[in-house]
């Protein structure tokens, strides 16, 4: 083998350093979901918002690049055909100028017709088709705006939902309640004739509210949801106009609030698209509509295979925290001090320093002291981003010219403590607010676990690690609260460990990701390396190492919730496994040496690691690409491996003997 571990680390760090931007941050592509571009294109068409020609051309190229050989488009760009995304992408191609007989469009249309037509699209697809006037509102189940008038004590009040679901179904409720729909035109009439197998006027759309193509039926409708839908449809026939008007004003007030406190970026692109449509239909041409479409530019991403939308306005905080930690592991505090000082300055400047006005009235958790996934403009801190931001700023303390005030750290500690759930775990943006039974009302058909916040091993591990760093930094200040929180967090992680020793990851694919966090979290909480939980986790990883020395998992693991190996291995998943083994005191094992050799061999000529299958996931069904993962996790893993062995040794062919 040509390169030893030290050389691979040095080259990887050099590559990583070269990717830092002028602000001191690392930002990466964060795409993959195939409903984002068509929803953006649909909104622009509905509102007559002009898409620049270069962007249109790039979006057409991107949609074509993601098309499967059978003509379909997946829920994400690596997935099998999905009716929801295939129909919306077909409509987007037609809006962007592709003719009916365009080769990609024709192939997509054949797949749609052969697999049940647009009548089988999952609910989000049907909703967008309704706004596009490609299906009547009678063809979808109600999104009832009056739910926003219920007292918060009601167990199914929208304020109890997971914030991403809440912020999507909020504008949907407004659009549904007003029956917002673009006018018919020649293109609408043409597409109507193309996505169904019979004349539009002959389709009994109300009879197809529950029709869903098998490929979209990832979360089948439950008996409780069927009952709720029947009640909602009955209510639509009987509702009071005065009450509907009040409900619409209440919903619109929440839309305005979200826009105002995020600078029209909103929590994510789907929320942002739908809020823009609310403004368009309520007051066409208004300032809020203009700012909404300008805000959507934050999600646009130009990549080699076309123009897409990222799933967040930025990855900067998340990527910068991990990139800096990787450099610290590889070089220590004295290596690349200027790079680390800029990273520390960026993170410090992007800590959220105040709460939003009317937070409780708008169902918002406290945010002062937190970090969001992207930057503070987004204004939605999460538990794990806050934990990683805190850990990194603390680790880099003293590198920037300006000292971080103790109050900043104290605010972060208080926020992390406030996020903890009663089960001892941490969720993402807020505490769990509703019962698990609300998942039985999940109307999406294609996403899992979207109705309420859940505690996650990843968030719990990150928060436990951060709190123990805080205890060291502020001895005696928060000891009682931190000790109690850490004990509860460790208890949650122990209970979440599976019988085979693994942990199931929810934001990465899947068991290598969850097991890395589980091992690091328990070790941080004081569980010794020789504890049964750590040994079982290590045994799971070692048992599932591929013959090439690495680890690889299929994203199907997230759906099936069991280990399904994938070969060849990937650098990112191998890094997660090696990081767990190294911290567990097993860097000297043959398995760790083989993993290090795999990572060294996998490094490409540009000193980074090649693009591989996507390693991020959300709601168990949608892959998303954290592009920077391949640049810092292998560096971090090799640094931990080399450090635990005490030397920067060559991972030679004889090391696995």
Legacy VTK file of the C-alpha trace (Angstrom):
# vtk DataFile Version 3.0
C-alpha trace
ASCII
DATASET POLYDATA
POINTS 657 float
0.000 0.000 0.000
1.411 3.388 -1.019
0.218 5.689 1.774
0.466 5.268 5.515
-2.032 6.553 8.037
-0.093 9.717 8.878
0.170 10.707 5.225
-3.524 10.037 4.697
-4.407 12.185 7.712
-2.137 15.030 6.601
-3.548 14.991 3.093
-7.101 14.783 4.403
-6.569 17.727 6.739
-5.076 19.779 3.919
-8.132 19.013 1.789
-10.444 19.911 4.665
-8.650 23.170 5.396
-8.885 24.170 1.735
-12.674 23.911 1.928
-13.139 26.450 4.713
-14.813 29.605 3.424
-14.022 33.235 4.150
-16.441 33.316 7.097
-14.615 30.461 8.773
-17.328 27.918 7.990
-17.701 24.726 6.031
-20.853 24.509 3.947
-21.925 21.533 1.918
-24.511 20.232 -0.460
-27.568 18.897 1.352
-29.810 17.486 -1.341
-31.454 14.229 -2.283
-35.235 14.539 -1.733
-36.883 14.628 -5.148
-40.001 16.589 -4.158
-38.151 19.861 -3.482
-37.401 21.023 -7.036
-40.889 20.278 -8.410
-42.592 21.999 -5.481
-40.444 25.086 -6.082
-41.167 25.003 -9.826
-44.896 24.568 -9.169
-44.950 27.555 -6.803
-43.163 29.732 -9.343
-45.645 28.682 -12.024
-48.663 29.350 -9.809
-47.387 32.769 -8.724
-45.923 33.638 -12.151
-42.535 34.107 -10.486
-39.902 34.051 -13.182
-37.185 31.410 -12.918
-33.908 32.546 -14.507
-33.179 30.668 -17.715
-29.914 29.207 -16.438
-31.709 27.904 -13.366
-34.494 26.394 -15.475
-31.966 24.627 -17.684
-30.085 23.354 -14.638
-33.260 22.060 -12.998
-34.254 20.161 -16.128
-30.781 18.621 -16.215
-31.038 17.661 -12.549
-34.461 16.013 -12.933
-33.235 14.036 -15.913
-30.099 12.935 -14.065
-32.217 11.511 -11.230
-34.572 9.574 -13.514
-34.476 5.810 -13.081
-34.039 3.523 -16.123
-37.748 2.639 -15.962
-38.663 6.321 -16.295
-39.639 6.939 -12.684
-38.263 9.304 -10.062
-37.623 8.085 -6.523
-38.625 9.683 -3.254
-34.917 10.517 -3.105
-32.374 10.516 -5.914
-31.140 6.974 -5.157
-34.559 5.433 -4.589
-36.908 3.285 -6.667
-39.894 4.818 -8.401
-42.364 6.834 -6.331
-45.666 8.099 -7.734
-45.656 11.226 -5.553
-42.304 12.435 -6.892
-42.649 11.047 -10.403
-45.895 12.938 -11.011
-44.584 16.194 -9.541
-41.316 15.900 -11.462
-43.276 15.242 -14.666
-45.359 18.358 -14.065
-42.173 20.307 -13.317
-40.560 19.176 -16.571
-43.609 20.330 -18.496
-43.651 23.698 -16.693
-39.933 24.121 -17.378
-40.551 23.763 -21.097
-40.195 20.069 -21.875
-42.701 19.033 -24.517
-45.119 16.170 -24.221
-42.904 14.095 -26.526
-39.634 14.965 -24.811
-37.855 11.638 -24.268
-37.531 11.956 -20.470
-41.078 13.237 -20.058
-42.556 10.540 -22.292
-40.757 7.780 -20.406
-41.864 9.248 -17.079
-45.447 9.522 -18.272
-45.484 5.873 -19.363
-44.325 4.824 -15.907
-46.994 6.972 -14.254
-49.768 5.501 -16.388
-48.472 1.947 -16.008
-48.380 2.254 -12.206
-51.831 3.575 -11.451
-51.733 7.199 -12.692
-51.535 10.343 -10.574
-54.528 9.071 -8.584
-52.046 6.917 -6.671
-49.782 9.754 -5.577
-49.199 10.070 -1.836
-51.020 12.861 -0.016
-48.408 15.619 -0.407
-48.412 14.972 -4.143
-52.178 15.165 -4.363
-52.166 18.379 -2.352
-49.767 20.072 -4.760
-51.788 18.774 -7.711
-54.894 20.365 -6.154
-53.192 23.757 -5.884
-52.019 23.346 -9.501
-55.641 22.677 -10.558
-54.689 19.168 -11.665
-57.039 17.510 -9.192
-60.132 18.998 -7.538
-60.058 19.564 -3.792
-62.757 16.905 -3.513
-59.999 14.438 -4.377
-58.023 15.007 -1.189
-58.790 14.666 2.487
-59.290 17.921 4.401
-56.477 19.784 6.112
-58.765 21.468 8.597
-57.730 25.000 9.621
-60.132 25.051 12.593
-57.729 22.774 14.479
-55.683 25.915 15.115
-58.561 27.334 17.174
-58.621 24.421 19.609
-57.292 24.947 23.142
-53.730 23.717 23.498
-54.976 21.200 26.057
-56.565 19.255 23.199
-54.339 16.202 22.647
-54.333 16.691 18.870
-53.748 20.450 18.791
-51.296 21.274 15.937
-48.953 22.923 18.443
-48.208 19.431 19.793
-46.888 18.206 16.451
-43.229 17.934 15.483
-42.295 21.391 14.265
-41.528 20.326 10.671
-44.961 18.711 10.356
-46.558 21.688 12.103
-44.938 24.202 9.771
-45.935 22.245 6.648
-49.521 21.474 7.581
-50.055 25.080 8.752
-49.889 26.674 5.260
-51.558 23.587 3.818
-54.508 24.274 6.139
-54.738 27.861 4.913
-54.531 26.859 1.247
-57.064 24.077 1.750
-59.418 26.311 3.700
-59.452 28.899 0.910
-59.451 26.260 -1.862
-56.478 28.063 -3.375
-56.012 26.999 -6.971
-54.282 28.428 -10.004
-56.533 29.250 -12.971
-56.926 26.769 -15.780
-54.770 27.397 -18.810
-53.642 25.421 -21.830
-50.771 23.773 -19.961
-53.027 22.724 -17.078
-55.515 21.199 -19.515
-52.720 19.417 -21.381
-51.200 17.917 -18.221
-54.640 16.798 -17.028
-54.897 14.747 -20.190
-51.428 13.273 -19.705
-51.302 12.051 -16.084
-54.590 10.117 -16.027
-55.812 7.166 -18.075
-59.239 8.638 -18.816
-60.726 12.068 -19.443
-60.405 14.328 -16.397
-64.142 15.052 -16.270
-64.960 11.340 -16.007
-62.828 10.643 -12.923
-64.713 10.312 -9.588
-61.926 11.984 -7.645
-63.714 11.801 -4.282
-63.615 8.016 -4.531
-59.819 8.104 -4.857
-58.918 10.071 -1.732
-57.444 6.901 -0.245
-56.007 5.520 -3.463
-52.259 5.157 -3.124
-49.822 3.367 -5.386
-48.033 0.451 -3.686
-44.683 2.203 -4.150
-45.975 5.195 -2.143
-47.642 3.181 0.601
-44.703 3.238 3.019
-46.872 4.313 5.967
-50.284 2.712 5.383
-53.393 4.518 6.541
-54.470 3.336 9.992
-58.045 2.709 11.137
-57.773 5.764 13.404
-56.752 7.969 10.472
-59.620 6.613 8.362
-62.022 7.573 11.129
-60.452 11.011 11.476
-60.703 11.561 7.724
-64.391 10.603 7.738
-65.051 13.084 10.536
-63.089 15.799 8.717
-64.965 15.217 5.456
-68.283 15.391 7.299
-67.189 18.605 9.000
-66.343 20.159 5.615
-69.960 19.787 4.588
-71.269 21.383 7.783
-68.680 23.923 8.919
-69.523 27.499 9.838
-68.220 30.150 7.461
-67.609 32.520 10.347
-65.566 29.932 12.205
-63.636 29.112 9.024
-62.803 32.799 8.596
-61.510 32.973 12.187
-59.448 29.842 11.677
-57.902 31.176 8.485
-56.887 34.400 10.229
-55.333 32.410 13.060
-53.402 30.229 10.615
-52.267 33.226 8.603
-50.983 34.892 11.762
-48.735 31.887 12.403
-47.519 31.968 8.786
-46.644 35.655 9.106
-44.852 35.002 12.381
-42.708 32.213 10.928
-41.727 34.396 7.982
-40.923 37.422 10.109
-38.674 35.679 12.645
-36.711 33.744 9.997
-36.331 36.462 7.391
-38.641 34.507 5.047
-36.244 31.528 5.064
-38.571 29.469 7.292
-37.675 26.163 8.880
-37.190 24.372 5.557
-37.899 24.542 1.823
-41.305 22.823 1.852
-42.552 25.197 4.534
-41.016 28.087 2.574
-42.695 27.123 -0.719
-46.104 26.734 0.903
-45.824 30.001 2.843
-44.973 31.792 -0.415
-48.163 30.371 -1.939
-50.206 31.552 1.042
-49.016 35.126 0.442
-49.649 34.823 -3.287
-53.238 33.708 -2.929
-54.002 36.075 -0.070
-52.528 39.212 -1.639
-50.967 38.668 -5.090
-47.944 40.817 -5.730
-47.544 41.875 -2.087
-44.213 42.553 -0.415
-44.463 39.344 1.619
-44.861 37.300 -1.556
-41.822 38.966 -3.118
-39.712 38.376 -0.018
-40.904 34.764 0.190
-39.643 33.957 -3.289
-36.389 35.770 -2.583
-36.057 33.682 0.582
-36.294 30.512 -1.472
-33.022 31.436 -3.165
-31.274 30.372 0.058
-32.098 26.765 -0.821
-30.909 26.807 -4.438
-27.814 24.684 -5.045
-25.907 24.511 -8.334
-24.078 21.206 -8.712
-22.378 19.403 -11.625
-25.486 17.448 -12.615
-27.849 20.417 -12.416
-29.644 22.804 -10.101
-31.491 21.449 -7.082
-32.829 22.619 -3.719
-31.009 21.845 -0.509
-33.023 20.538 2.416
-31.926 23.424 4.651
-30.764 26.978 4.069
-27.223 25.957 5.096
-25.234 23.158 6.726
-22.694 25.599 8.147
-22.994 25.107 11.914
-23.223 21.319 11.733
-20.388 20.944 9.230
-18.158 23.527 10.901
-18.475 21.902 14.316
-17.519 18.469 12.988
-14.786 19.755 10.647
-13.142 21.642 13.503
-13.351 18.622 15.808
-11.750 16.462 13.117
-8.865 18.919 12.691
-8.402 19.088 16.459
-8.263 15.289 16.656
-5.727 15.156 13.837
-3.502 18.130 14.661
-4.239 19.260 18.201
-4.819 22.843 19.234
-1.494 24.010 17.785
-2.162 22.762 14.283
-3.876 25.170 11.881
-4.611 27.686 14.641
-5.782 30.322 12.165
-8.250 27.883 10.609
-9.600 26.846 13.991
-9.784 30.449 15.190
-11.946 31.363 12.190
-14.158 28.339 12.841
-14.522 29.339 16.471
-15.406 32.888 15.461
-18.043 31.675 13.022
-19.663 29.374 15.548
-19.574 31.992 18.281
-21.159 34.582 15.964
-23.929 32.184 14.950
-25.121 31.287 18.404
-28.707 32.483 18.797
-28.668 35.261 21.356
-32.342 35.853 22.030
-35.779 34.260 22.061
-38.418 35.070 19.478
-41.249 37.386 20.535
-44.485 35.629 21.467
-42.679 32.298 21.579
-45.237 30.443 23.732
-48.129 31.970 21.749
-46.527 30.587 18.595
-45.688 27.183 20.140
-41.944 27.826 20.011
-39.474 26.361 22.468
-36.890 28.720 23.963
-33.975 29.314 21.625
-31.579 31.676 23.397
-28.130 30.117 23.592
-28.759 27.564 20.853
-27.310 26.770 17.475
-29.315 25.795 14.427
-28.222 23.380 11.726
-27.269 26.152 9.311
-26.855 29.601 10.827
-28.686 31.824 13.240
-30.741 33.405 10.433
-32.779 30.213 10.345
-33.649 30.726 14.000
-34.567 27.110 14.825
-31.990 25.671 17.244
-31.770 21.923 17.705
-30.492 19.952 20.647
-27.662 18.199 18.815
-26.515 21.263 16.854
-26.480 23.191 20.120
-24.481 20.424 21.773
-21.945 20.173 18.938
-21.681 23.956 18.659
-21.123 24.252 22.401
-18.533 21.461 22.476
-16.588 22.971 19.591
-16.581 26.566 20.808
-15.505 25.327 24.227
-12.723 23.181 22.736
-11.466 26.161 20.716
-11.753 28.616 23.596
-9.031 31.244 23.490
-8.203 30.860 19.805
-10.271 33.800 18.582
-9.232 37.336 19.471
-12.453 37.951 21.395
-13.177 35.786 24.407
-16.548 34.045 24.463
-18.515 35.405 27.431
-19.399 32.871 30.119
-23.030 33.900 29.713
-23.040 32.486 26.178
-21.949 29.098 27.459
-24.399 29.273 30.362
-27.287 30.012 28.005
-26.354 26.984 25.903
-26.187 24.747 28.959
-29.590 25.954 30.126
-31.103 25.352 26.703
-29.675 21.834 26.429
-31.081 20.986 29.858
-34.463 22.403 28.841
-34.636 20.114 25.799
-34.513 16.851 27.780
-37.599 14.651 27.656
-39.163 12.790 30.557
-37.789 9.488 29.193
-34.259 10.817 29.700
-33.573 11.306 25.997
-33.358 14.343 23.809
-35.412 15.023 20.681
-34.527 17.542 17.953
-36.113 21.016 18.213
-38.417 20.718 21.203
-39.531 18.391 23.946
-42.031 15.725 22.986
-45.445 17.375 23.293
-47.894 14.725 22.161
-48.640 11.073 22.745
-47.120 8.409 20.521
-50.654 7.521 19.429
-50.576 10.659 17.260
-48.327 8.744 14.855
-51.452 6.727 14.032
-52.767 9.928 12.414
-49.749 10.316 10.110
-51.360 11.301 6.781
-48.193 11.473 4.659
-48.055 7.827 3.461
-44.354 8.217 2.612
-42.699 9.496 5.824
-42.346 7.825 9.214
-42.360 9.412 12.672
-43.418 12.884 11.550
-46.246 13.636 13.943
-44.429 14.230 17.226
-40.919 14.719 18.540
-39.164 11.506 19.577
-36.058 11.001 21.683
-33.077 9.959 19.570
-29.828 8.270 20.553
-27.862 10.747 18.397
-29.318 13.826 20.073
-29.062 12.236 23.503
-25.421 11.274 23.038
-24.443 14.730 21.783
-26.212 16.451 24.680
-24.715 14.139 27.314
-21.237 14.764 25.892
-21.808 18.526 25.909
-23.147 18.588 29.454
-20.148 16.709 30.796
-17.845 19.196 29.063
-19.905 21.944 30.710
-19.477 20.347 34.129
-15.708 20.476 33.694
-15.748 24.059 32.423
-18.047 25.342 35.190
-17.292 23.156 38.239
-19.910 23.471 40.919
-22.170 25.731 38.835
-24.551 23.192 37.298
-23.388 19.955 38.914
-26.733 18.827 40.337
-28.717 19.538 37.179
-26.076 18.043 34.899
-25.597 14.893 36.984
-29.332 14.266 37.033
-29.636 14.873 33.274
-26.655 12.660 32.430
-27.949 9.765 34.553
-31.316 9.962 32.821
-29.656 10.266 29.402
-27.467 7.228 30.041
-30.553 5.307 31.107
-32.301 6.208 27.878
-29.315 5.128 25.778
-29.048 1.820 27.603
-32.739 1.118 27.016
-32.423 2.110 23.347
-29.618 -0.377 22.699
-30.857 -3.320 20.665
-30.388 -6.952 21.615
-27.608 -7.347 19.029
-25.613 -4.520 20.639
-26.388 -1.856 18.046
-28.289 1.389 18.186
-30.657 2.417 15.402
-29.725 5.777 13.918
-32.506 8.082 12.767
-30.525 10.825 10.986
-27.880 8.675 9.329
-27.785 5.248 7.670
-28.211 3.672 10.132
-26.747 1.188 12.621
-23.130 2.299 12.186
-24.293 5.878 12.770
-26.450 5.093 15.777
-23.835 2.780 17.298
-21.099 5.424 17.009
-23.280 7.876 18.934
-24.415 5.241 21.422
-20.872 4.165 22.292
-19.572 7.717 22.605
-22.556 8.784 24.688
-22.264 5.965 27.199
-18.503 6.371 27.494
-18.941 10.091 28.112
-21.494 9.279 30.812
-18.896 7.222 32.654
-19.715 3.717 31.435
-16.335 1.894 31.286
-14.905 0.440 28.085
-15.282 -3.092 29.438
-18.963 -2.652 30.309
-21.362 -5.137 28.681
-23.060 -2.369 26.666
-19.777 -1.283 25.074
-18.570 -4.840 24.434
-21.866 -5.788 22.811
-21.744 -2.717 20.581
-18.184 -3.493 19.532
-19.132 -7.091 18.892
-21.957 -5.980 16.639
-19.616 -3.814 14.585
-16.903 -6.446 14.316
-19.385 -9.112 13.315
-20.686 -6.975 10.457
-17.380 -5.787 9.003
-17.158 -6.430 5.272
-14.370 -8.524 3.723
-12.843 -5.334 2.274
-12.220 -4.073 5.819
-14.937 -1.453 5.832
-18.613 -1.209 6.654
-21.510 -0.626 4.309
-25.225 -0.439 4.956
-28.139 -0.274 2.594
-30.591 2.556 3.231
-33.240 -0.180 3.255
-32.033 -0.804 6.811
-33.940 2.326 7.823
-37.170 0.907 6.407
-36.705 -2.706 7.498
-35.111 -1.706 10.831
-32.582 -4.522 10.687
-29.032 -4.904 9.461
-28.749 -5.388 5.709
-25.114 -5.278 4.534
-23.975 -3.460 1.450
-20.800 -3.958 -0.529
-18.512 -2.339 -1.322
-18.093 -0.486 1.943
-18.312 3.291 2.188
-15.749 5.626 3.726
-18.310 7.456 5.857
-19.932 4.397 7.433
-16.503 2.837 7.947
-15.417 6.022 9.715
-18.354 5.875 12.111
-17.581 2.257 12.986
-13.857 2.913 13.431
-14.559 5.958 15.630
-16.690 3.783 17.892
-14.062 1.036 18.093
-11.240 3.493 18.762
-13.069 5.156 21.650
-14.002 1.732 22.990
-10.299 0.908 23.384
-10.174 -1.409 20.372
-7.957 0.587 18.001
-5.286 -2.102 18.286
-7.497 -4.910 17.013
-7.204 -6.521 13.616
-10.647 -5.201 12.732
-9.600 -1.594 13.418
-6.375 -2.013 11.424
-8.304 -3.371 8.459
-10.748 -0.451 8.688
-7.868 2.052 8.721
-6.312 0.336 5.737
-9.639 0.555 3.891
-9.854 4.315 4.548
-6.267 4.907 3.461
-6.800 2.920 0.258
-10.096 4.674 -0.377
-8.580 8.170 -0.297
-8.580 9.672 -3.783
-5.963 11.638 -5.682
-7.339 14.983 -4.495
-6.628 13.998 -0.878
-10.302 13.647 -0.059
-12.618 10.685 -0.300
-14.874 10.025 -3.303
-18.560 10.723 -3.501
-20.503 7.627 -2.443
-24.093 6.683 -1.748
-25.897 9.131 0.526
-25.390 8.513 4.234
-28.008 10.856 5.719
-31.665 10.014 6.175
-34.788 11.499 7.694
-38.085 9.978 8.736
-36.709 6.535 7.795
-37.595 6.881 4.125
-35.704 9.775 2.516
-31.975 9.799 1.919
-30.159 13.122 2.044
-26.599 13.932 1.126
-24.294 15.409 3.755
-21.526 16.011 1.233
-18.945 17.159 3.769
-19.197 13.898 5.708
-16.725 12.322 3.289
-14.221 15.107 3.926
-14.028 15.151 7.725
-15.201 11.821 9.150
-12.388 9.734 7.575
-9.815 12.231 8.868
-11.340 12.096 12.345
-11.529 8.296 12.353
-7.924 7.834 11.209
-6.734 10.394 13.761
-8.474 8.543 16.592
-7.137 5.232 15.326
-3.562 6.538 15.115
-3.797 8.326 18.449
-5.139 5.286 20.275
-2.255 3.229 18.900
0.261 5.844 20.026
1.960 5.974 16.622
1.124 7.015 13.076
1.730 3.560 11.773
1.416 2.156 8.290
-1.789 0.233 7.750
0.042 -2.394 5.775
-1.178 -5.595 4.259
0.103 -7.615 7.182
-1.761 -5.640 9.828
-4.799 -7.891 9.901
-2.844 -11.011 10.696
LINES 1 658
657 0 1 2 3 4 5 6 7 8 9 10 11 12 13 14 15 16 17 18 19 20 21 22 23 24 25 26 27 28 29 30 31 32 33 34 35 36 37 38 39 40 41 42 43 44 45 46 47 48 49 50 51 52 53 54 55 56 57 58 59 60 61 62 63 64 65 66 67 68 69 70 71 72 73 74 75 76 77 78 79 80 81 82 83 84 85 86 87 88 89 90 91 92 93 94 95 96 97 98 99 100 101 102 103 104 105 106 107 108 109 110 111 112 113 114 115 116 117 118 119 120 121 122 123 124 125 126 127 128 129 130 131 132 133 134 135 136 137 138 139 140 141 142 143 144 145 146 147 148 149 150 151 152 153 154 155 156 157 158 159 160 161 162 163 164 165 166 167 168 169 170 171 172 173 174 175 176 177 178 179 180 181 182 183 184 185 186 187 188 189 190 191 192 193 194 195 196 197 198 199 200 201 202 203 204 205 206 207 208 209 210 211 212 213 214 215 216 217 218 219 220 221 222 223 224 225 226 227 228 229 230 231 232 233 234 235 236 237 238 239 240 241 242 243 244 245 246 247 248 249 250 251 252 253 254 255 256 257 258 259 260 261 262 263 264 265 266 267 268 269 270 271 272 273 274 275 276 277 278 279 280 281 282 283 284 285 286 287 288 289 290 291 292 293 294 295 296 297 298 299 300 301 302 303 304 305 306 307 308 309 310 311 312 313 314 315 316 317 318 319 320 321 322 323 324 325 326 327 328 329 330 331 332 333 334 335 336 337 338 339 340 341 342 343 344 345 346 347 348 349 350 351 352 353 354 355 356 357 358 359 360 361 362 363 364 365 366 367 368 369 370 371 372 373 374 375 376 377 378 379 380 381 382 383 384 385 386 387 388 389 390 391 392 393 394 395 396 397 398 399 400 401 402 403 404 405 406 407 408 409 410 411 412 413 414 415 416 417 418 419 420 421 422 423 424 425 426 427 428 429 430 431 432 433 434 435 436 437 438 439 440 441 442 443 444 445 446 447 448 449 450 451 452 453 454 455 456 457 458 459 460 461 462 463 464 465 466 467 468 469 470 471 472 473 474 475 476 477 478 479 480 481 482 483 484 485 486 487 488 489 490 491 492 493 494 495 496 497 498 499 500 501 502 503 504 505 506 507 508 509 510 511 512 513 514 515 516 517 518 519 520 521 522 523 524 525 526 527 528 529 530 531 532 533 534 535 536 537 538 539 540 541 542 543 544 545 546 547 548 549 550 551 552 553 554 555 556 557 558 559 560 561 562 563 564 565 566 567 568 569 570 571 572 573 574 575 576 577 578 579 580 581 582 583 584 585 586 587 588 589 590 591 592 593 594 595 596 597 598 599 600 601 602 603 604 605 606 607 608 609 610 611 612 613 614 615 616 617 618 619 620 621 622 623 624 625 626 627 628 629 630 631 632 633 634 635 636 637 638 639 640 641 642 643 644 645 646 647 648 649 650 651 652 653 654 655 656
